[in-house]
Amino acid sequence: MLRLVWLWPALATLAVGLYRIGTPVLWHDELATVSVINRPVGSIVAMLRNVDAVHGVYYLSLHGWATVFGHSPTALRMPGVLAMTAAAACVALTGRRLFGARAGLAGGLAFALLPTVGRYAQEIRSYAFVVLAASAAALLLLRALERPTVLRWAGYAAAMTAAGYVHLVSLVVVLPHALAVALDWWRSRNRRVPLGFVLAFLTAVAAVYPLIRLGERQAARQIGWILVPTGHDLAAIWAQILGGTMVTAAVVVLAALSFGGGNLRSAVLATVMAAVPVLAIWEISRQASVSYFMPKYLFFTLPAWAVVAGAGLAAVRWRGTVTGLAALALVALPDVRAMHQPLSHAAYTYPVEVTWFTPLDYRAAAAIVEQGYRPGDGIAFGQQRYALWWGVDTGTWYYLPNRIRPRDVLAGLSARERDDLWPTSCGDPAGCLGPEPRIWLVSKDDGTDPMATVSEAAEGVLRQRYATAEVHRVSGMTVALLVRR
């Protein structure tokens, strides 16, 4: 078992990633991805010049994947599952280098048990790839410290470049990496080590620099809504990163046990890799013009938490290691189940409850339209008075079968035509409305008359020409059938 220390964690993570993979409804972050990857490559590149450049590599990669494997939820989520699976192997190999083979195996299995690992393996965003890049960078750094050759430093530079291109925030891992280099230099006094590290990191920064500049210009629009973090936010975020309050308590206990395992230097290093990036982003977000302090932006610390947890599990005898893993699995199970429910993907701060919106069940809304659709029906989307990133139109189109494609009677320019993430609505509703005898009005539910969810101009025309025949409400959404007067 210990000869292939990476295999069992990889298989366990693959199994966790596949658990109920098709069950959760896509939420609006994932729908933004769907909106982009359905476009031709040229259109994607044109959009990236205006918005979301930091996710460009992921969008282009997933576009190619979807071209081959399709656009079903399972197909689009598989790349993330495979990325987390590879990250588990890196975690196990890193743990073996720092603490020994048993700790590596235990750490890799602990990684698979963390609720956020299985949950965000299934997110149709880049977070699983950030975790993979960060775990690979840590492993390649340790290999370079063992034998500081040009080739090994090049591998580390490549991993850091990949980390930057899938999520710029992850570059903050350079801080604990610098500590690892300093500790190694203090022991060996080999000046080639810090020199190689600095050159490798500068190479990565130079490679990512164009994206850094573009991302700076787009940051205010994309993440300007994130609040400056407080001390309370810092206290709460650890459970959001690891995926549960009890899981976090268990991992902290295991981290403490790692300091008694006879390898204090490695225990300090792994703990710093897990905690310091979070503290650094918290402080940066308090000083910078925009905040980056979101739990999903900090999942790249998960590998380090798993490594230090594995060290704690290995600090006891084999029976204790097995018992500890079983206990961790039991503690994590309720959170794992909660994170794979139909509307769980909208709970992006779990276990802290999201209170400012109700999860939107695009799948249920589309099913209502599908069941009642008649040839000649039109469709409209009541999102004009809300931020367009709710993706009411994208979510409804995604879950409607291809045989049902009613005309969008209030459509303006599409997101593709605008080289943007979001479309516009028709500027002349009276002219855009056609002869449709019935219109399905699908909107984000605000608890009021569905017609009040469109623009004032569109509302006036709709009320003049149509009457509301049916109103259906599902989680976060309203589906109204409007019949021509």
Secondary structure, 3 states (H helix, E strand, C coil): CCCCCCHHHHHHHHHHHHCCCCCCCCCHHHHHHHHHHCCCHHHHHHHHCCCCHHHHHHHHHHHHHHHHHCCCHHHHHHHHHHHHHHHHHHHHHHHHHHHCHHHHHHHHHHHHHCHHHHHHHCCCCCHHHHHHHHHHHHHHHHHHHHCCCHHHHHHHHHHHHHHHHHCHHHHHHHHHHHHHHHHHHHHHCCCHHHHHHHHHHHHHHHHHHHHHHHHHHHHHHHHCCCCCCCHHHHHHHHHHHHCCHHHHHHHHHHHHHHCCCCCHHHHHHHHHHHHHHHHHHHHHHHHCCCCCCCHHHHHHHHHHHHHHHHHHHHCCCHHHHHHHHHHHHHHHHHHHHHCCCCCHHHCCCCCCCCCCCCCCCHHHHHHHHHHHCCCCCEEEEECCCCCHHHCHHHHHHHHCCCCCCCEECCECCCHHHHCCCCCCECCCHHHHCCCCCEEEEEEECCCCCHHHHCCHHHHHHHHHHEEEEEEEEECCEEEEEEEEC
